[in-house]
Amino acid sequence: MEEQIDIYYAFSALLGLVLGYLIKSFFEKEAAPAVKASAATKKGIQKYGEEEWKLRVELAAAYRISSFLGWDEIIYNHISVRIPGRNEFLINAFGLHYDEITASSLVKVNSKGQVIDEGTSGYGFNYAGFIIHGAIHEARDDVHCVFHTHDKDMQAISNIKTGLLPLSLESIQALALLSPEKHKCRGITTKLDEREALVKSLGKHNLLFLENHGTVACGGTIAEAFQNMFMLSRACTSQVVTMSTVGGDLSRIHTVDAKYVQSLESKARSNDIAQKGGGVSDVARHSRPFYAMMRKMERMDQSFKY
């Protein structure tokens, strides 16, 4: 009987040690990414300053979000952001998958395409990305972030003559921002004279279809540019599904009066602000979806902060 009691206590003690070790390992494992991110933040701020490091983290998050949403194309396409007060912008290194991009791996270039900081990857950057993004940043002082993607649904709508149709709330919002002119396809953009034509096609708008190519979305912040691209993406997917459902027969599709709905939405927002003493500002309306997705990326993998 005494031997059984001794065995019981010995087993209990051993079990306690094992559980203690497992719990300790679990919490250390959970804490490690946060500790590493904190160390990276401190180092990043020391090297780049608080403002630029914050932009780097948000831009790296934008790449991870884009990968999650299927807007990536292995190492191709780009998202860029202007560093406030400087003629410089951040862009992805040409060799990293979107879900590998980190704050410190981003490349810093000026409007002439000269590399100021090559980041930690050693891959350099894509010259074609500089042509598209550099042109917009140089021509539009109000644009601080540019998304460019070859997403299949957005590319599909860029291929058809009808363009984007007013079929959904997302398409109505996108149409309000979309340039009426499609930019003609000229293959992979590597010539500087393409910049002028691209800027002319975009005009003062924040969304542009590149015919048989893809899309461009602009914004005053990363969050705004993301929201604009998200609206366009949802609108294009809705149209692709709708047209597939009716076999491409446009006579079987219901469209809405986009301008009428836009005017109703504008009045509704004005009434909301008047009645509630402020309501939700346009800045908050644009930024909240992006930061919600950024928090999702943090829960999945904090390495974009490194």
C-alpha positions in Angstrom: 0.0 0.0 0.0 2.8 2.4 0.9 4.6 1.6 -2.3 1.5 2.5 -4.3 1.2 5.8 -2.4 4.9 6.6 -3.2 4.4 5.8 -6.8 1.3 8.0 -6.9 3.2 11.0 -5.4 6.1 10.4 -7.7 3.9 10.3 -10.7 2.0 13.4 -9.6 5.3 15.3 -9.1 6.5 14.2 -12.5 3.3 15.2 -14.1 3.5 18.6 -12.4 7.0 19.1 -13.8 5.9 18.2 -17.3 2.9 20.4 -17.2 5.0 23.3 -15.8 7.5 22.9 -18.6 4.8 22.8 -21.3 3.0 25.8 -19.9 6.3 27.7 -19.6 7.3 26.8 -23.2 3.9 27.8 -24.5 4.0 31.2 -23.0 7.6 31.7 -24.1 6.7 30.7 -27.6 3.7 33.1 -27.6 5.7 35.9 -26.2 8.7 35.5 -28.5 7.2 37.2 -31.6 6.0 40.2 -29.6 9.5 40.5 -27.9 11.2 40.3 -31.3 8.8 42.8 -32.8 9.4 45.2 -29.9 13.2 44.8 -30.4 12.8 45.4 -34.2 10.7 48.5 -33.5 13.4 50.0 -31.3 16.1 49.3 -33.8 14.0 50.5 -36.7 13.1 53.8 -35.0 16.8 54.4 -34.2 17.8 53.9 -37.9 14.9 55.5 -39.7 13.0 57.7 -37.2 9.6 57.0 -35.8 7.6 58.4 -38.7 9.4 56.4 -41.4 9.4 53.2 -39.3 5.6 53.5 -38.7 5.2 53.8 -42.5 7.4 50.8 -43.1 5.4 48.6 -40.7 2.1 49.7 -42.3 3.4 49.1 -45.8 4.7 45.7 -44.9 1.3 44.9 -43.4 -0.3 46.1 -46.6 1.7 43.5 -48.6 0.7 40.8 -46.1 -2.9 41.8 -46.4 -2.7 41.8 -50.2 -1.3 38.3 -50.1 -4.1 37.2 -47.8 -6.7 38.6 -50.2 -5.1 37.1 -53.3 -3.9 40.3 -54.8 -0.3 39.1 -55.1 1.5 37.6 -58.0 4.5 35.8 -56.4 7.2 38.5 -56.4 5.6 40.8 -59.0 3.4 44.0 -58.6 4.0 46.7 -56.1 2.6 48.9 -53.3 4.5 52.1 -52.7 4.3 54.9 -50.1 5.8 58.4 -50.1 7.8 59.4 -47.1 6.2 62.8 -46.0 8.2 65.9 -46.7 10.7 64.0 -48.8 11.0 63.2 -52.5 11.4 59.5 -51.6 9.2 56.4 -51.4 9.3 52.9 -50.1 8.6 49.9 -52.3 9.1 46.1 -52.1 12.4 44.4 -52.8 12.2 42.5 -56.2 12.6 38.9 -55.1 10.4 38.6 -52.0 7.0 37.1 -52.0 4.4 39.4 -50.5 4.1 37.2 -47.4 7.9 37.5 -46.8 8.0 41.3 -46.8 9.0 43.0 -43.6 9.4 46.6 -42.5 13.2 46.4 -42.7 13.3 44.7 -46.1 11.6 47.6 -47.9 13.7 49.5 -50.4 13.8 53.3 -50.3 14.3 55.1 -53.6 13.9 58.7 -54.9 11.9 59.9 -57.9 14.8 59.4 -60.2 15.0 55.7 -59.3 18.1 55.9 -57.3 18.3 53.5 -54.3 18.8 55.4 -51.0 18.4 52.3 -48.7 18.4 48.8 -50.2 16.8 47.2 -47.1 17.8 43.9 -45.6 17.0 41.5 -48.5 19.8 42.5 -50.9 17.4 42.0 -53.9 17.1 45.6 -55.1 13.9 46.8 -56.7 12.0 46.4 -59.9 12.5 49.3 -62.4 9.1 48.8 -64.0 7.6 49.4 -60.6 9.5 52.7 -60.4 8.1 53.8 -63.8 4.4 53.4 -62.7 4.7 54.4 -59.1 7.3 57.1 -59.4 5.2 58.8 -62.2 2.2 59.0 -60.0 4.0 60.1 -56.9 5.8 62.8 -58.8 2.7 64.1 -60.6 0.2 63.9 -57.7 1.2 65.6 -54.4 -2.1 64.4 -52.9 -1.2 60.7 -53.5 1.0 59.2 -50.8 0.3 55.5 -51.5 -0.2 53.5 -54.8 -1.3 49.9 -55.1 -0.8 48.0 -58.4 -2.2 44.5 -58.9 -2.9 41.9 -61.6 -5.7 40.3 -59.6 -7.6 38.0 -62.0 -11.1 39.6 -61.5 -9.9 43.1 -61.8 -7.8 42.1 -64.8 -10.8 40.5 -66.4 -12.8 43.7 -66.1 -9.9 45.6 -67.6 -10.1 43.3 -70.6 -13.7 44.0 -71.6 -15.1 47.0 -73.4 -18.0 47.7 -71.1 -15.6 48.3 -68.2 -17.0 48.4 -64.7 -20.8 48.4 -64.5 -22.9 49.8 -61.6 -24.1 46.5 -60.3 -23.3 46.7 -56.5 -22.7 49.2 -53.8 -19.0 48.5 -54.1 -19.1 49.3 -57.8 -20.9 52.5 -57.2 -18.3 53.6 -54.7 -15.5 52.6 -57.1 -17.1 54.4 -60.0 -17.0 57.6 -58.1 -13.2 57.3 -57.9 -12.5 55.6 -61.2 -10.9 57.4 -64.2 -13.2 57.3 -67.2 -10.2 56.6 -69.4 -8.5 53.2 -69.5 -4.8 53.3 -69.9 -3.8 51.5 -73.1 -1.7 48.4 -72.8 1.9 48.8 -73.9 3.4 45.7 -72.4 5.8 45.7 -69.5 6.4 49.4 -68.6 10.1 50.2 -68.8 10.3 53.5 -70.7 10.2 56.9 -69.0 8.0 58.3 -71.8 5.2 56.0 -70.5 5.0 58.1 -67.3 3.3 61.0 -69.0 0.7 58.9 -70.7 0.0 57.0 -67.4 -0.4 60.2 -65.4 -2.7 61.6 -68.1 -4.9 58.5 -68.0 -5.2 58.7 -64.2 -5.9 62.4 -64.1 -7.3 63.5 -60.7 -8.9 60.2 -60.0 -7.8 57.5 -57.5 -8.6 54.4 -59.5 -7.5 53.4 -63.0 -7.8 50.4 -65.2 -4.7 49.4 -67.2 -6.3 47.8 -70.2 -5.5 44.1 -70.5 -3.1 44.5 -67.6 -4.5 45.3 -64.2 -5.4 48.2 -61.9 -4.0 51.1 -59.9 -5.4 52.4 -56.7 -4.2 55.6 -55.0 -4.8 57.3 -51.7 -3.6 60.0 -49.4 -2.7 57.2 -46.9 -2.0 53.5 -47.1 -5.3 52.9 -45.5 -7.2 55.0 -48.0 -5.5 53.4 -51.0 -6.2 49.9 -49.6 -9.9 50.8 -49.1 -10.1 52.1 -52.7 -8.5 48.9 -54.0 -10.7 46.7 -51.8 -13.9 48.4 -53.2 -12.7 47.9 -56.7 -11.8 44.3 -56.1 -15.2 43.5 -54.6 -16.9 45.4 -57.5 -15.0 43.5 -60.1 -15.6 40.1 -58.5 -19.3 40.8 -58.3 -19.4 41.7 -62.0 -17.4 38.7 -63.0 -19.8 36.4 -61.1 -22.9 38.2 -62.4 -21.8 38.1 -66.0 -20.9 34.4 -65.7 -24.3 33.7 -64.2 -26.1 35.1 -67.2 -23.6 33.8 -69.8 -22.3 37.3 -70.6 -25.8 38.5 -71.8 -25.9 42.1 -70.6 -29.6 42.4 -71.4 -30.3 40.1 -68.4 -28.3 42.2 -65.9 -29.9 44.8 -63.7 -27.8 48.0 -63.3 -28.5 50.9 -61.0 -28.3 54.7 -61.4 -24.8 55.2 -59.9 -25.1 59.0 -59.7 -28.5 58.8 -57.9 -27.2 56.3 -55.3 -24.0 58.3 -54.8 -26.1 61.5 -54.1 -28.3 59.5 -51.6 -25.1 58.2 -49.8 -23.7 61.7 -49.7 -26.9 63.1 -48.1 -27.1 60.2 -45.6 -23.5 60.9 -44.5 -24.3 64.7 -44.1 -27.4 63.9 -42.1 -25.4 61.5 -39.9 -22.8 64.1 -39.2 -25.5 66.8 -38.4 -27.6 64.6 -36.2 -24.8 62.8 -34.3 -22.5 65.7 -33.8 -19.7 64.4 -36.1 -20.6 60.8 -37.0 -17.8 58.9 -38.7 -15.3 61.0 -40.6 -14.1 60.1 -44.0 -10.6 59.5 -42.6 -12.0 57.0 -40.1 -14.2 55.4 -42.8 -11.1 54.8 -44.9 -8.7 53.8 -42.1 -10.8 51.4 -39.9 -10.9 48.5 -42.5 -7.2 48.7 -43.1 -6.3 48.7 -39.4 -8.7 45.9 -38.7 -6.9 43.8 -41.3 -3.6 44.9 -39.9 -4.6 43.5 -36.5 -5.6 40.3 -38.2 -2.1 40.0 -39.7 -0.6 40.6 -36.3 -2.7 37.7 -34.9 -1.5 35.5 -37.8 2.2 36.4 -38.0 3.9 39.5 -36.5 7.1 39.0 -38.6 6.0 41.9 -40.9 7.1 44.2 -38.1 10.7 43.0 -38.2 
